[in-house]
Amino acid sequence: MSLEDEVHELVELLETEDLVPFAAMTAFERFGEAARNEVVARTARQFSPPPSGRLLAQLPQIVTDVSRPALTGIYLANLRSPDPLARLSSLTGLVALEYPQATDLALAALRDGTDQVVAAAARILLPAAEHDERLRALLAGVHADHRGDPAFHLTTTLLAAHGIGPGEVA
């Protein structure tokens, strides 16, 4: 199979909506490093239309040492994507890549207009909030801002489950 064919097949697999996670682990193993690197390189050059959130969510499964810097750039560029899944995938992808400023990006994502993105940001920040009263108060403010809003049920439920509620002060 040519590199072009391998890249095309890999992109199709990455974009598959109902790919079972266990199947994905073994499915990506058959693709060579060159194809994996090329998919990441092409995604890095893709701006219009931007890469789908589904594709961005799957990219960590094919990252190589060579493609890691490009994948970091992809995620940074897509933190402001119009697609909420792309923003979510970018934020969680940067955490998975152990990006040093991931906590700062999670703080910024608390202002996102989508429940899943705000909840992911809160999930990233919760371990630090156990020891940082200012961060805990900030998360309590997020809870207060979204309390009673059914569009942010995931965020408010997550925060409440961790004992963070509206009205907490630093």
C-alpha positions as CSV (number, residue, x, y, z in Angstrom):
1,M,0.0,0.0,0.0
2,S,1.3,3.5,-0.9
3,L,1.9,6.1,1.8
4,E,-1.0,8.2,0.3
5,D,-3.3,5.2,0.5
6,E,-2.2,4.5,4.1
7,V,-2.7,8.1,5.1
8,H,-6.2,8.2,3.5
9,E,-7.2,5.0,5.3
10,L,-5.8,6.2,8.6
11,V,-7.8,9.5,8.4
12,E,-11.0,7.6,7.6
13,L,-10.4,5.4,10.6
14,L,-9.7,8.4,12.8
15,E,-12.9,10.0,11.7
16,T,-15.0,6.9,12.3
17,E,-17.8,8.0,14.7
18,D,-18.6,4.7,16.4
19,L,-15.0,3.3,16.7
20,V,-14.9,1.2,19.9
21,P,-11.9,2.3,22.0
22,F,-10.4,-1.2,22.3
23,A,-10.7,-1.7,18.5
24,A,-9.0,1.6,18.0
25,M,-6.0,0.6,20.0
26,T,-5.3,-2.4,17.7
27,A,-6.5,-0.7,14.5
28,F,-3.9,2.0,14.6
29,E,-1.0,-0.4,15.2
30,R,-1.0,-1.5,11.6
31,F,-0.1,2.0,10.3
32,G,3.5,2.9,10.0
33,E,5.2,5.9,11.6
34,A,5.5,7.7,8.2
35,A,1.7,7.6,7.7
36,R,1.1,8.7,11.3
37,N,3.4,11.6,11.0
38,E,1.9,12.6,7.7
39,V,-1.6,12.6,9.1
40,V,-0.5,14.9,11.9
41,A,1.4,17.1,9.5
42,R,-1.6,17.5,7.2
43,T,-3.9,18.2,10.1
44,A,-1.5,20.9,11.2
45,R,-1.9,22.6,7.8
46,Q,-5.7,22.3,7.8
47,F,-7.4,25.6,8.6
48,S,-10.4,25.9,6.3
49,P,-12.4,23.9,7.2
50,P,-10.8,23.3,10.6
51,P,-10.2,19.7,11.7
52,S,-13.1,17.9,13.2
53,G,-13.3,17.4,16.9
54,R,-13.6,13.7,16.3
55,L,-10.3,13.7,14.4
56,L,-8.6,15.8,17.1
57,A,-9.8,13.4,19.8
58,Q,-8.2,10.4,18.1
59,L,-4.8,12.0,17.2
60,P,-3.1,11.1,20.5
61,Q,-3.5,7.5,19.6
62,I,-1.2,7.9,16.6
63,V,1.3,10.5,17.9
64,T,5.0,9.8,17.6
65,D,8.0,11.5,19.0
66,V,8.4,13.2,15.6
67,S,4.8,14.4,15.4
68,R,4.4,15.5,19.1
69,P,5.4,19.2,18.5
70,A,3.0,19.5,15.6
71,L,0.2,17.9,17.6
72,T,0.8,20.4,20.3
73,G,0.5,23.2,17.8
74,I,-2.7,21.7,16.4
75,Y,-4.3,21.6,19.8
76,L,-3.2,25.2,20.7
77,A,-4.7,26.4,17.4
78,N,-8.0,24.6,17.9
79,L,-8.6,25.8,21.5
80,R,-10.7,28.6,19.8
81,S,-12.3,26.4,17.2
82,P,-16.0,27.0,16.5
83,D,-16.6,23.3,17.2
84,P,-17.0,22.5,20.9
85,L,-15.7,19.0,20.5
86,A,-12.6,20.4,18.9
87,R,-12.1,22.7,21.8
88,L,-12.7,19.9,24.3
89,S,-10.4,17.5,22.4
90,S,-7.7,20.2,22.2
91,L,-7.8,20.9,25.9
92,T,-7.7,17.3,27.0
93,G,-5.2,16.5,24.3
94,L,-2.8,19.1,25.7
95,V,-3.2,17.6,29.1
96,A,-2.5,14.1,27.7
97,L,0.7,15.5,26.0
98,E,1.7,17.0,29.4
99,Y,1.8,20.5,28.0
100,P,3.3,22.7,30.7
101,Q,0.7,25.5,30.5
102,A,-2.3,23.1,30.4
103,T,-3.5,24.4,33.8
104,D,-3.5,28.0,32.5
105,L,-5.5,26.9,29.4
106,A,-8.0,25.1,31.7
107,L,-8.5,28.3,33.6
108,A,-9.3,30.1,30.4
109,A,-11.6,27.3,29.3
110,L,-13.8,27.9,32.4
111,R,-15.3,30.8,30.3
112,D,-16.3,28.5,27.4
113,G,-19.9,28.5,26.4
114,T,-20.2,24.7,26.3
115,D,-20.8,22.5,29.3
116,Q,-18.5,19.7,28.2
117,V,-15.6,22.1,27.8
118,V,-16.1,23.8,31.1
119,A,-16.6,20.5,32.9
120,A,-13.3,19.2,31.3
121,A,-11.5,22.4,32.5
122,A,-12.9,21.9,36.0
123,R,-11.9,18.3,36.0
124,I,-8.3,19.3,35.2
125,L,-8.3,21.9,37.9
126,L,-10.0,20.0,40.7
127,P,-6.8,18.2,42.0
128,A,-5.1,21.6,42.5
129,A,-8.3,23.1,44.0
130,E,-8.0,20.7,47.0
131,H,-4.9,22.7,48.1
132,D,-5.5,26.1,46.6
133,E,-8.4,28.1,48.2
134,R,-8.3,30.8,45.5
135,L,-8.8,28.2,42.8
136,R,-11.5,26.5,44.9
137,A,-13.3,29.9,45.2
138,L,-13.0,30.4,41.4
139,L,-14.6,27.0,40.8
140,A,-17.3,27.9,43.3
141,G,-17.9,31.0,41.2
142,V,-18.2,28.9,38.1
143,H,-20.8,26.8,39.9
144,A,-22.7,29.8,41.0
145,D,-22.7,31.3,37.5
146,H,-24.2,28.1,36.0
147,R,-26.4,27.0,38.9
148,G,-29.9,26.2,37.7
149,D,-28.8,26.3,34.0
150,P,-29.7,22.9,32.5
151,A,-27.2,23.6,29.7
152,F,-24.4,23.3,32.4
153,H,-25.7,20.3,34.3
154,L,-22.5,18.3,33.9
155,T,-20.3,21.1,35.2
156,T,-22.5,21.9,38.3
157,T,-22.9,18.3,39.1
158,L,-19.2,17.6,38.8
159,L,-18.3,20.5,41.1
160,A,-21.0,19.6,43.6
161,A,-19.8,16.0,43.7
162,H,-16.4,17.4,44.7
163,G,-17.9,19.6,47.5
164,I,-17.6,22.8,45.6
165,G,-20.7,24.8,45.7
166,P,-21.9,28.4,45.0
167,G,-21.2,30.8,47.8
168,E,-17.8,29.6,48.9
169,V,-15.3,32.4,49.4
170,A,-11.5,32.4,49.6
